[in-house]
Amino acid sequence: MTIKPSADSAAELEWLKSSYSSNDGPECVEVAASASAVHVRDSKDLQGPQLAFGQAEWSAFIPYAANGG
């Protein structure tokens, strides 16, 4: 998965919903990239908490997630 940085401000981020997310199930994850981090949030709680990962941490996570954890 390649994510291109979209903004530096959390309010300006361009969020992308996971292809595994649906309106019916609990897997509702969105990601957005900034110049310094990859941000993750629950797409059903847009004002809720967000996580931010550095590029190295995100790169290490992707192969783990792609294999189903």
DRENDO-1510 file (C-alpha; in Angstrom, 1 decimal, always signed):
<recs>
REC; n; res; u; v; w
REC; 1; MET; +0.0; +0.0; +0.0 .
REC; 2; THR; +1.4; +3.4; -0.9 .
REC; 3; ILE; +0.0; +6.5; +0.7 .
REC; 4; LYS; +1.0; +9.9; -0.6 .
REC; 5; PRO; +1.2; +12.8; +1.9 .
REC; 6; SER; -1.8; +15.1; +1.6 .
REC; 7; ALA; -1.4; +17.7; +4.3 .
REC; 8; ASP; +0.3; +18.7; +7.5 .
REC; 9; SER; -2.8; +19.7; +9.5 .
REC; 10; ALA; -5.1; +17.0; +10.8 .
REC; 11; ALA; -8.1; +19.1; +9.6 .
REC; 12; GLU; -6.8; +19.1; +6.1 .
REC; 13; LEU; -6.0; +15.4; +5.8 .
REC; 14; GLU; -7.5; +13.4; +2.9 .
REC; 15; TRP; -8.9; +10.2; +4.5 .
REC; 16; LEU; -9.1; +6.9; +2.6 .
REC; 17; LYS; -11.4; +4.1; +3.9 .
REC; 18; SER; -10.1; +0.6; +4.0 .
REC; 19; SER; -11.4; -1.7; +1.3 .
REC; 20; TYR; -12.3; -4.1; +4.1 .
REC; 21; SER; -14.6; -1.5; +5.7 .
REC; 22; SER; -18.4; -1.7; +5.2 .
REC; 23; ASN; -21.4; +0.0; +6.7 .
REC; 24; ASP; -22.5; -3.3; +8.2 .
REC; 25; GLY; -19.4; -4.5; +10.0 .
REC; 26; PRO; -17.0; -3.4; +12.7 .
REC; 27; GLU; -13.9; -3.1; +10.4 .
REC; 28; CYS; -14.1; +0.6; +9.7 .
REC; 29; VAL; -10.6; +2.0; +9.4 .
REC; 30; GLU; -9.5; +5.1; +7.5 .
REC; 31; VAL; -5.9; +6.3; +6.9 .
REC; 32; ALA; -4.5; +9.6; +5.8 .
REC; 33; ALA; -0.9; +10.6; +5.2 .
REC; 34; SER; +0.9; +13.8; +6.1 .
REC; 35; ALA; +4.5; +14.7; +5.5 .
REC; 36; SER; +5.5; +13.4; +8.9 .
REC; 37; ALA; +3.0; +10.6; +9.8 .
REC; 38; VAL; +0.3; +8.1; +8.7 .
REC; 39; HIS; -2.9; +8.8; +10.6 .
REC; 40; VAL; -5.5; +6.1; +11.4 .
REC; 41; ARG; -9.0; +6.6; +12.7 .
REC; 42; ASP; -12.4; +4.8; +13.1 .
REC; 43; SER; -14.5; +5.8; +10.1 .
REC; 44; LYS; -17.7; +5.5; +12.3 .
REC; 45; ASP; -16.3; +8.1; +14.8 .
REC; 46; LEU; -14.7; +10.9; +12.8 .
REC; 47; GLN; -14.3; +13.1; +15.8 .
REC; 48; GLY; -12.9; +10.3; +17.9 .
REC; 49; PRO; -9.3; +9.5; +18.7 .
REC; 50; GLN; -6.7; +9.1; +16.0 .
REC; 51; LEU; -3.4; +7.3; +15.9 .
REC; 52; ALA; -0.3; +8.6; +14.1 .
REC; 53; PHE; +2.6; +6.5; +13.0 .
REC; 54; GLY; +6.0; +7.5; +11.6 .
REC; 55; GLN; +6.8; +6.2; +8.2 .
REC; 56; ALA; +9.2; +3.5; +9.5 .
REC; 57; GLU; +6.5; +2.2; +11.9 .
REC; 58; TRP; +3.8; +2.2; +9.2 .
REC; 59; SER; +6.1; +0.4; +6.7 .
REC; 60; ALA; +6.8; -2.3; +9.3 .
REC; 61; PHE; +3.1; -2.7; +10.0 .
REC; 62; ILE; +1.9; -3.1; +6.4 .
REC; 63; PRO; +3.3; -6.6; +5.8 .
REC; 64; TYR; +1.9; -7.8; +9.1 .
REC; 65; ALA; -1.6; -6.4; +8.2 .
REC; 66; ALA; -1.4; -7.8; +4.7 .
REC; 67; ASN; -0.9; -11.3; +6.1 .
REC; 68; GLY; -4.0; -11.0; +8.4 .
REC; 69; GLY; -2.0; -10.3; +11.6 .
</recs>
